Amino acid sequence: MNRRVTALRRVRPILLFALLAVAARALAQTPQAAPPVNSSDITLNLDPAQSKLTWTLGSTLHTVHGKFNLKSGVLKFDPVSGRASGEFTAYATSGESGNDGRDKKMHNEILESARFPDIVFRPTKIDGKVSQAGACDVQLLGKFLLHGSEHEITVPVHAELSANHWKGSAKFSVPYIAWGLKSPNTFLLKADPAVEIELELTGTLQGAAAP
């Protein structure tokens, strides 16, 4: 009797291990359900070559105009909830105003573009209704990365969406002094504490907006 009990005690762990192995194999072979996809999501891909970023800085002597080259951009959003994600990037090193001395100071002393080569906007939410086709005006909320620091910002955007194409424009201020950048002021020149940014963007569209 004792031998039979001992034998059963030895067999039970082996059987349990075998059952667990079979169950694990069955689970591994069972197809896993794909994560749900929100069919209403829209993706806007930027065409940097056909888009523009210009800037304007006022001062006591004159108004300075310049530009940056855009590197890449994508915006994905749900027109129902307004949830948004993505990233738009400009080359900080490409900034120019048409004056070599002024631009050298901008890159070396203010932007420090060798250390911080990208200017980035990361959208997080769209406030307003995006229609399936035609024009709309919305507020795009997100984080602006400049000189190594992130700042909350709201950008008013005018956009036009079609079947597979989009274009948009925006004008907003960047308070670079309040954000910790060095002032370009000299004894004779006093620059505005904020620079005005203007965007003209275009690209391709994926997905369908809600009517």
C-alpha positions in Angstrom: 0.0 0.0 0.0 2.8 2.4 0.9 4.6 1.6 -2.4 1.4 2.5 -4.3 0.9 5.8 -2.5 4.6 6.7 -3.0 4.3 5.9 -6.7 1.2 8.0 -7.1 2.9 10.9 -5.4 5.7 10.7 -7.9 3.4 10.4 -10.9 1.2 13.4 -10.1 3.8 16.1 -10.5 4.8 14.6 -13.9 1.2 14.5 -15.1 0.7 18.1 -13.9 3.8 19.2 -15.7 2.7 17.4 -18.9 -0.8 19.1 -18.7 0.8 22.5 -18.3 3.1 22.0 -21.2 0.2 20.9 -23.4 -1.9 24.0 -22.3 1.0 26.4 -23.0 1.5 24.9 -26.5 -2.2 25.3 -27.3 -2.2 28.9 -26.1 0.9 29.7 -28.2 -0.7 28.3 -31.3 -4.0 30.2 -30.8 -4.1 33.3 -33.0 -4.0 36.5 -30.9 -6.7 39.1 -31.5 -5.3 42.2 -33.2 -5.6 45.5 -31.2 -8.7 47.5 -32.2 -8.2 50.1 -34.9 -10.1 53.3 -34.9 -11.5 53.5 -38.5 -12.2 57.2 -38.1 -8.5 58.2 -37.6 -7.0 60.5 -40.1 -3.3 60.8 -40.9 -1.8 63.9 -42.5 1.7 63.4 -44.0 3.7 66.5 -44.7 5.4 67.2 -48.0 8.4 69.3 -46.7 9.5 70.3 -50.2 6.1 72.0 -50.9 5.7 73.6 -47.4 7.1 76.7 -45.9 8.0 78.1 -42.4 8.8 81.8 -42.3 9.4 84.1 -39.3 9.3 87.8 -38.5 11.0 89.6 -35.6 10.3 93.2 -35.0 12.9 95.6 -33.4 13.5 99.3 -32.8 15.6 99.6 -36.0 13.8 97.4 -38.5 11.7 94.2 -38.9 13.7 91.1 -39.7 12.2 88.3 -41.9 13.6 84.8 -42.2 12.8 81.2 -42.8 13.6 77.6 -41.7 13.5 74.5 -43.8 11.0 71.8 -42.8 12.4 68.3 -42.2 9.4 66.1 -41.8 5.8 66.0 -40.4 2.9 63.7 -39.6 -0.3 64.3 -37.7 -2.7 61.5 -36.7 -6.0 62.4 -35.1 -9.5 61.2 -34.3 -12.0 63.9 -35.6 -14.6 62.7 -33.1 -12.6 62.9 -29.8 -9.9 65.3 -31.0 -7.1 63.1 -29.8 -4.0 63.8 -31.7 -0.4 62.6 -32.0 2.6 63.0 -34.4 5.5 65.4 -34.9 6.5 68.3 -37.2 10.2 69.1 -37.4 12.2 71.9 -38.8 16.0 72.2 -39.2 17.2 74.7 -36.6 20.5 74.8 -38.5 18.7 76.1 -41.7 17.5 79.3 -40.1 18.5 82.4 -42.2 17.5 86.0 -42.5 19.6 87.2 -45.4 22.4 88.7 -43.2 25.4 86.5 -42.5 26.5 88.3 -39.4 23.0 88.4 -37.9 22.5 84.7 -38.8 25.8 83.7 -37.2 24.8 85.3 -34.0 21.4 83.7 -34.1 22.9 80.2 -34.5 25.9 80.6 -32.2 24.4 82.7 -29.3 20.6 82.3 -29.4 19.4 79.1 -31.0 22.8 77.2 -30.4 21.7 75.2 -33.4 24.8 73.0 -33.4 23.7 71.6 -29.9 19.9 71.7 -30.7 19.6 71.0 -34.4 15.8 70.4 -34.5 12.8 72.6 -33.7 9.8 70.2 -33.0 6.1 70.6 -32.5 4.3 67.5 -31.1 0.4 67.9 -31.3 -1.7 66.3 -28.6 -5.3 67.5 -29.3 -7.4 69.2 -31.8 -10.1 71.6 -30.5 -12.8 72.1 -33.1 -14.6 70.2 -35.8 -12.8 68.7 -38.8 -15.1 68.1 -41.7 -14.8 65.4 -44.4 -14.0 67.9 -47.2 -13.5 71.6 -47.5 -12.2 74.2 -45.1 -12.2 74.3 -41.3 -10.7 76.4 -38.5 -9.4 74.6 -35.4 -7.0 75.0 -32.5 -4.1 72.6 -32.4 -2.7 72.0 -28.9 0.7 70.5 -28.3 4.2 70.8 -27.1 6.9 72.9 -28.8 10.5 71.8 -28.4 13.0 74.7 -28.8 16.5 74.9 -27.5 16.2 71.6 -25.6 13.1 72.6 -23.6 9.4 71.7 -24.2 6.6 74.3 -23.9 2.8 74.0 -24.1 1.3 75.9 -27.0 -2.0 76.4 -28.9 -1.8 77.0 -32.6 -4.8 78.3 -34.6 -4.9 76.4 -37.9 -6.9 76.9 -41.1 -7.0 73.6 -43.0 -8.6 72.2 -46.2 -9.0 68.4 -46.6 -9.9 66.5 -49.7 -10.0 62.8 -50.7 -6.2 62.3 -50.5 -4.7 65.7 -50.0 -4.6 68.4 -47.4 -3.2 71.9 -46.9 -3.1 74.2 -43.9 -1.9 77.5 -42.7 -1.1 78.9 -39.2 0.2 82.1 -37.6 1.3 82.2 -34.0 3.9 83.7 -31.6 6.8 82.1 -29.9 7.9 84.0 -26.8 11.5 82.9 -27.1 12.7 85.2 -24.3 10.1 83.9 -21.8 11.2 80.4 -22.9 14.7 81.0 -21.8 16.6 81.9 -25.0 19.1 84.7 -25.0 18.0 88.2 -26.1 19.5 89.5 -29.4 19.4 93.1 -27.9 22.3 95.4 -28.4 23.0 99.0 -27.2 21.2 100.3 -30.3 18.8 97.5 -31.2 15.9 96.3 -29.0 14.2 93.2 -30.4 10.6 92.1 -29.7 10.5 89.4 -27.0 8.4 87.1 -29.3 8.9 86.0 -32.9 6.0 85.6 -35.2 5.8 82.2 -37.1 3.9 81.6 -40.3 3.3 78.2 -41.8 2.1 77.1 -45.2 1.8 73.3 -45.2 0.7 70.6 -47.6 0.8 66.9 -48.0 -1.1 63.7 -48.4 -4.1 62.4 -46.5 -5.0 58.9 -45.3 -8.3 57.9 -43.7 -11.7 59.6 -43.9 -12.9 62.3 -41.7 -16.4 62.3 -40.2 -19.0 64.3 -42.1 
